[in-house]
Amino acid sequence: MSRAYPENCPFCRLMRSLAFTGVGMGLGGGVAYLLGASKENIMMSGIFVAAVIVFGLMGKK
């Protein structure tokens, strides 16, 4: 069987990156919140974890 859409199309990569960015923000921000960080540090840790997930894990192929 052939698929209707290729797995590695640019739109698919964009949507995967957006999904992993949301997961990274949730994980990083949630852990920082549980540790009692300030709002600025919660946002910064969320951005850092999202960047690590998107650029670190997705770029390994």
N, C-alpha and C positions, 0 to 999 in steps of 0.2 A: 504494500500500500504506500502511496505517496502522500505526503502532507500538503495541505493547501498553502501553508506559509513556511518559509525557511526558519530554522531555529535561531539563526544568528543574524537576523535582519536588524537594521539600525533602530527601528521602532521597538523591537523586542528588547534590545540591549538597553534602550532608554527606560523602558518600563521596569525592567529588572533593577536598574540602578536606582530608580525612584523608590521601589519597594524596599531595597536594602538600606537606602538612606532613612526611610521611616523606621525600620527596625533598629538601625543603629542609634537614631535619636532617642527612641524609646528606651533602649537598653542603657545607653550612657546617661541620659537624663534621669532615668529611674534609679539607677545605682547612686548617682550623685545626690539625688533627693533623699534617698534612704540614709545616706551618710550625713545629711544635714548641711549640705553646701548652700551657698547663696544662689540667687537666681542667675547671676552672671556666670558663675562656675557651673551651674547645671547646664546652661546653654552651651558653654564651651566644651564641656565633656561630651555632650551629645553630638556636637559637630565633629569632635575628634574621633569618636567611636564610629560615626557614620562614614567619615573619610577612610578610616582604616578598613572597614568592611568593604566599601565600594572599590577603593583603589588597591587594597592589599589582597583581598580574597577573590574578587572578580577578575583581576588582571593576571591571574596565574595561568590561564590557559595558553 
